[in-house]
Amino acid sequence: MKKLLSSLVLCAAVVLPGASASAQSPADFYKDKKLNMIIGFGPGGGYDQWARVVARHMGKHIPGNPTFVPQNMPGAGSLTAANHIYSVAPKDGTTIGIIARDAPLAPLTGAEGGRFDALKFTWLGSPTAETNVCIAHKNSGMKTLADVQAKELIIGDTGPGTGTYAYPRVLNAILGTKFKVVGGFPASSDVFLAMERGEVHGICESYDSVMGKRPDWIKDGTVNVLVQGGAEPNTHIKAPFIFDLAKTEDQKQALVFTYSGQGIGRPFVAPPDMPADKVKVLQAAFDATMKDPEFIADAAKQKLEVEPVPGDKLAAILKSIYATPKPVVEKIGKILEAK
């Protein structure tokens, strides 16, 4: 009997701590914790800017007020970070990250390195909607997209999961442009420096990133905006809208699919298969951050415009994208595979 009682006491000692942990309140779980903010690019780019401004404010909207620690994890246009968040990062609510808006399309188009199911990520939201612009430095002599259809323009890209990589290649194949794409840049900030040095002459990049890094470039004519693309035309940009340049329905379908990532903006994600209570806490904290006056003011100082897209809408956009007709997806996939 004594042995039985001793065994029961031992079992209780083993079980109770686990039971207590599972019943732990969010405030107790997160108190004094340092959370990981994985950034899919190197320092200085638009994604890095957004990640750090969110990291500075999101912790106060999580019970227990934890601190976010930014960690740059560049590689393959943020696919390295996406794979890490999906498969390696703990699924306990202590890791979130920002990946390229086009990275979730990688498994769909067959892009090398996309080892995740985009529909299973925990989608937290995006702080902004996006418009992409292809720009050319004035020293290139290129002023319009028609110029690039007639003559080669050397531009930089930051990896296969990004618009800097995908858009010029698709425009070459669909609209007959002659972008010569040079890779190997960790972040768009490195491409901007290369443009100043004359090593490359342009980039296809988000409008807010251009305005954030070089706010005077468009206004003073340092660069010319060749074309813009997104969910709808941006009235602040004097450049043709990409879908208006399609001459056939097939061309338009291909361009709509290619630019569908613009509706995803600057996506913040967490690992799949997380406990429901942690998902609820992180999504609520992200939404609250987007309404935080201090966060909005901080973003404005960096010329970042807050136009949030909630996580459930991002998930719906991804579901719609993954329902794209197979022939369109295969066509774009082959274009992006070509070297």
C-alpha positions as CSV (number, residue, x, y, z in Angstrom):
1,M,0.0,0.0,0.0
2,K,2.8,2.4,0.9
3,K,4.4,1.7,-2.5
4,L,1.1,2.4,-4.2
5,L,0.8,5.8,-2.4
6,S,4.4,6.7,-3.2
7,S,3.7,6.0,-6.8
8,L,0.6,8.1,-6.8
9,V,2.5,11.0,-5.2
10,L,5.3,10.7,-7.7
11,C,2.8,10.7,-10.6
12,A,1.1,13.8,-9.2
13,A,4.5,15.6,-8.9
14,V,5.2,14.8,-12.6
15,V,1.7,15.6,-14.0
16,L,0.9,18.8,-12.0
17,P,3.6,21.1,-13.4
18,G,2.5,20.2,-17.0
19,A,-1.2,20.7,-16.1
20,S,-0.3,24.1,-14.5
21,A,1.6,25.1,-17.7
22,S,-1.3,24.2,-20.0
23,A,-3.6,26.2,-17.8
24,Q,-1.2,29.2,-17.6
25,S,-2.8,32.5,-18.5
26,P,-1.4,34.5,-21.5
27,A,-0.2,37.2,-19.1
28,D,1.8,34.6,-17.1
29,F,3.1,32.9,-20.2
30,Y,4.3,36.0,-21.9
31,K,5.5,38.0,-18.8
32,D,9.2,39.0,-19.2
33,K,9.6,36.9,-22.3
34,K,11.7,37.9,-25.3
35,L,9.8,37.0,-28.5
36,N,11.5,36.4,-31.9
37,M,10.7,38.7,-34.8
38,I,12.2,37.0,-37.9
39,I,12.9,39.4,-40.8
40,G,13.2,37.7,-44.2
41,F,15.7,40.3,-45.5
42,G,18.8,42.1,-44.6
43,P,18.9,45.4,-42.7
44,G,17.7,48.7,-44.3
45,G,15.0,47.5,-46.6
46,G,11.3,48.1,-46.5
47,Y,10.5,44.8,-44.8
48,D,13.1,45.5,-42.2
49,Q,11.6,48.9,-41.5
50,W,8.1,47.6,-41.1
51,A,9.3,44.7,-38.9
52,R,11.2,46.9,-36.5
53,V,8.4,49.5,-36.2
54,V,5.9,46.7,-35.4
55,A,8.4,45.1,-33.0
56,R,8.7,48.4,-31.1
57,H,4.9,48.6,-30.4
58,M,3.3,45.2,-30.6
59,G,4.6,43.8,-27.3
60,K,2.5,46.3,-25.2
61,H,-0.6,44.8,-26.8
62,I,0.2,41.3,-25.6
63,P,-0.7,40.3,-22.0
64,G,2.4,40.3,-19.9
65,N,4.1,43.0,-22.2
66,P,6.9,40.8,-23.7
67,T,9.7,42.3,-25.8
68,F,10.2,41.5,-29.5
69,V,13.8,40.9,-30.6
70,P,14.3,41.5,-34.4
71,Q,16.4,38.9,-36.2
72,N,17.4,39.4,-39.8
73,M,17.3,36.1,-41.7
74,P,17.9,37.0,-45.4
75,G,18.1,34.4,-48.1
76,A,16.2,33.4,-51.3
77,G,13.9,36.4,-51.2
78,S,12.7,35.6,-47.7
79,L,12.0,31.9,-48.5
80,T,14.7,31.0,-46.0
81,A,12.8,32.8,-43.3
82,A,9.5,31.5,-44.4
83,N,10.8,27.9,-44.3
84,H,12.2,28.5,-40.8
85,I,9.0,30.0,-39.4
86,Y,7.0,27.2,-41.0
87,S,9.1,24.2,-40.0
88,V,11.7,25.1,-37.4
89,A,10.4,27.9,-35.2
90,P,8.5,26.9,-32.0
91,K,4.7,26.8,-32.3
92,D,4.1,28.2,-28.9
93,G,3.4,31.8,-29.7
94,T,7.0,33.1,-29.2
95,T,8.0,33.6,-32.8
96,I,6.5,35.6,-35.6
97,G,8.0,37.1,-38.7
98,I,7.7,39.1,-41.9
99,I,8.2,37.6,-45.3
100,A,8.0,38.9,-48.9
101,R,4.5,39.5,-50.2
102,D,5.2,37.1,-53.2
103,A,6.9,34.4,-51.1
104,P,3.6,32.6,-50.4
105,L,3.2,32.1,-54.2
106,A,6.5,30.1,-54.4
107,P,5.1,26.6,-53.7
108,L,2.3,27.4,-56.2
109,T,4.6,28.4,-59.1
110,G,7.2,25.8,-58.3
111,A,9.9,28.3,-57.2
112,E,12.9,26.6,-55.8
113,G,13.1,26.8,-52.0
114,G,9.5,27.2,-51.1
115,R,9.1,24.3,-48.7
116,F,5.8,25.2,-46.9
117,D,2.1,25.2,-47.4
118,A,1.2,28.8,-47.6
119,L,-2.5,28.2,-46.6
120,K,-1.4,26.7,-43.3
121,F,0.6,29.7,-42.0
122,T,-0.9,31.6,-39.1
123,W,-1.7,34.9,-40.9
124,L,-1.5,37.9,-38.5
125,G,-2.0,40.7,-41.0
126,S,-0.2,43.4,-43.0
127,P,0.3,47.0,-41.9
128,T,-0.3,48.3,-45.4
129,A,-1.5,47.6,-48.9
130,E,1.0,47.9,-51.7
131,T,1.7,49.4,-55.1
132,N,4.8,48.2,-57.0
133,V,6.7,50.5,-59.3
134,C,9.5,49.8,-61.7
135,I,11.9,52.8,-61.7
136,A,14.8,53.7,-63.8
137,H,17.6,56.1,-62.9
138,K,17.8,59.2,-65.1
139,N,21.3,58.3,-66.1
140,S,19.9,55.3,-67.9
141,G,18.0,57.5,-70.3
142,M,14.9,55.3,-69.8
143,K,11.7,57.3,-69.2
144,T,8.9,54.9,-70.2
145,L,8.2,51.2,-70.3
146,A,8.3,51.6,-74.1
147,D,11.9,52.6,-73.8
148,V,12.6,49.3,-72.0
149,Q,10.8,47.4,-74.7
150,A,13.3,48.9,-77.1
151,K,16.5,48.8,-75.1
152,E,18.0,46.8,-72.2
153,L,17.8,48.2,-68.7
154,I,20.0,46.6,-65.9
155,I,18.0,46.3,-62.6
156,G,18.7,44.6,-59.3
157,D,16.8,42.0,-57.4
158,T,16.8,40.6,-53.9
159,G,15.8,37.0,-54.5
160,P,13.2,34.6,-56.0
161,G,10.5,35.1,-53.4
162,T,10.2,38.9,-54.2
163,G,8.7,41.2,-56.8
164,T,12.1,42.5,-57.6
165,Y,12.8,39.1,-59.0
166,A,9.4,38.1,-60.4
167,Y,7.9,41.3,-62.0
168,P,10.7,42.2,-64.4
169,R,10.9,38.6,-65.6
170,V,7.2,38.4,-66.2
171,L,7.1,41.8,-67.9
172,N,9.9,40.5,-70.2
173,A,7.9,37.4,-71.2
174,I,4.4,39.0,-71.4
175,L,5.0,42.6,-72.6
176,G,8.3,42.2,-74.3
177,T,10.4,44.4,-72.1
178,K,14.2,44.0,-71.9
179,F,15.0,44.1,-68.2
180,K,18.4,42.5,-67.5
181,V,18.0,41.3,-63.9
182,V,21.1,41.1,-61.6
183,G,20.6,39.2,-58.4
184,G,22.6,38.7,-55.2
185,F,21.4,41.8,-53.2
186,P,20.4,41.0,-49.6
187,A,17.9,43.9,-49.4
188,S,16.5,46.6,-51.7
189,S,18.6,49.2,-49.8
190,D,21.7,47.5,-51.4
191,V,20.1,47.9,-54.8
192,F,19.5,51.6,-54.2
193,L,23.2,52.1,-53.3
194,A,24.1,50.2,-56.5
195,M,21.9,52.5,-58.5
196,E,23.8,55.5,-57.0
197,R,27.1,53.9,-58.0
198,G,25.9,53.2,-61.5
199,E,26.2,49.5,-61.1
200,V,22.5,48.9,-61.9
201,H,20.0,51.4,-63.3
202,G,16.7,50.4,-61.7
203,I,14.5,48.2,-59.6
204,C,10.9,47.0,-59.4
205,E,10.1,47.8,-55.8
206,S,7.2,48.9,-53.6
207,Y,6.3,52.6,-53.8
208,D,6.5,53.1,-50.0
209,S,10.0,51.6,-50.0
210,V,11.2,54.0,-52.7
211,M,9.6,56.9,-50.8
212,G,11.0,55.7,-47.5
213,K,14.6,55.3,-48.7
214,R,14.9,58.1,-51.3
215,P,11.9,60.4,-50.7
216,D,13.1,63.0,-53.3
217,W,14.0,60.7,-56.1
218,I,10.7,60.6,-57.9
219,K,9.8,64.3,-57.2
220,D,13.2,65.7,-58.4
221,G,13.5,63.4,-61.4
222,T,16.4,61.3,-60.2
223,V,14.3,58.3,-61.2
224,N,11.5,57.8,-63.7
225,V,8.6,55.6,-62.8
226,L,8.0,53.3,-65.8
227,V,4.9,51.4,-64.6
228,Q,2.9,50.7,-61.5
229,G,1.0,47.6,-60.4
230,G,-1.3,46.6,-57.6
231,A,-4.9,45.8,-56.7
232,E,-5.8,49.2,-58.2
233,P,-4.0,52.3,-59.5
234,N,-2.3,54.6,-57.0
235,T,-3.4,58.1,-57.8
236,H,-0.2,59.6,-56.3
237,I,1.8,57.9,-59.1
238,K,2.0,59.3,-62.6
239,A,2.7,56.1,-64.5
240,P,0.6,53.6,-66.5
241,F,-1.2,50.9,-64.6
242,I,0.1,47.5,-65.5
243,F,-3.2,45.8,-66.3
244,D,-4.0,48.5,-68.8
245,L,-1.0,47.5,-70.8
246,A,-2.3,44.0,-71.5
247,K,-3.4,43.5,-75.1
248,T,-5.1,40.1,-74.7
249,E,-7.2,38.4,-72.0
250,D,-4.4,35.8,-71.5
251,Q,-1.9,38.6,-70.9
252,K,-4.2,40.2,-68.4
253,Q,-4.8,36.9,-66.5
254,A,-1.0,36.4,-66.3
255,L,-0.4,39.9,-65.0
256,V,-3.2,39.8,-62.5
257,F,-1.8,36.5,-61.0
258,T,1.7,37.9,-61.0
259,Y,0.7,41.1,-59.1
260,S,-1.7,39.4,-56.8
261,G,0.8,39.5,-54.0
262,Q,0.4,43.3,-53.8
263,G,-2.9,42.7,-52.0
264,I,-0.9,40.8,-49.4
265,G,1.2,43.9,-48.6
266,R,3.9,43.3,-46.0
267,P,2.7,40.0,-44.4
268,F,3.4,39.1,-40.8
269,V,3.0,35.4,-40.1
270,A,3.4,32.9,-37.3
271,P,4.0,29.1,-37.5
272,P,1.1,26.8,-38.4
273,D,-0.6,24.5,-35.9
274,M,-0.3,26.9,-33.0
275,P,-2.6,26.6,-30.0
276,A,-5.8,28.5,-30.6
277,D,-5.3,30.8,-27.5
278,K,-1.9,31.9,-28.8
279,V,-3.3,32.6,-32.3
280,K,-6.0,34.7,-30.8
281,V,-3.6,36.7,-28.6
282,L,-1.2,37.4,-31.5
283,Q,-3.8,38.3,-34.0
284,A,-5.5,40.6,-31.5
285,A,-2.2,42.2,-30.6
286,F,-1.4,42.9,-34.2
287,D,-4.8,44.4,-34.9
288,A,-4.5,46.6,-31.8
289,T,-1.0,47.7,-32.9
290,M,-2.4,48.9,-36.2
291,K,-4.7,51.3,-34.3
292,D,-2.1,52.4,-31.8
293,P,-1.5,56.2,-32.3
294,E,2.1,55.8,-31.2
295,F,2.7,53.1,-33.8
296,I,1.0,55.2,-36.5
297,A,3.1,58.2,-35.6
298,D,6.3,56.1,-35.6
299,A,5.5,54.7,-39.0
300,A,4.8,58.2,-40.4
301,K,8.2,59.4,-39.3
302,Q,9.7,56.8,-41.6
303,K,7.3,57.7,-44.4
304,L,5.4,54.4,-44.0
305,E,1.7,54.7,-44.7
306,V,-0.5,52.5,-42.4
307,E,-3.4,50.9,-44.3
308,P,-3.8,47.6,-42.4
309,V,-5.1,44.3,-43.9
310,P,-6.3,41.9,-41.2
311,G,-5.0,38.3,-41.0
312,D,-8.3,36.7,-42.0
313,K,-8.4,38.8,-45.2
314,L,-4.8,37.8,-46.0
315,A,-5.9,34.2,-45.6
316,A,-8.8,34.8,-47.9
317,I,-6.6,36.4,-50.5
318,L,-4.2,33.5,-50.5
319,K,-7.1,31.1,-50.9
320,S,-8.3,33.0,-53.9
321,I,-4.8,33.1,-55.4
322,Y,-4.4,29.3,-55.0
323,A,-7.7,28.9,-56.9
324,T,-6.1,30.5,-60.0
325,P,-6.6,28.3,-63.2
326,K,-3.7,25.9,-63.5
327,P,-2.6,26.9,-67.0
328,V,-2.0,30.5,-65.8
329,V,0.0,29.3,-62.8
330,E,2.0,26.9,-65.0
331,K,2.7,29.7,-67.5
332,I,4.1,32.0,-64.8
333,G,5.9,29.2,-63.1
334,K,7.8,28.4,-66.3
335,I,8.7,32.1,-66.8
336,L,10.1,32.3,-63.3
337,E,12.0,29.0,-63.7
338,A,13.8,30.3,-66.8
339,K,17.4,31.5,-66.2
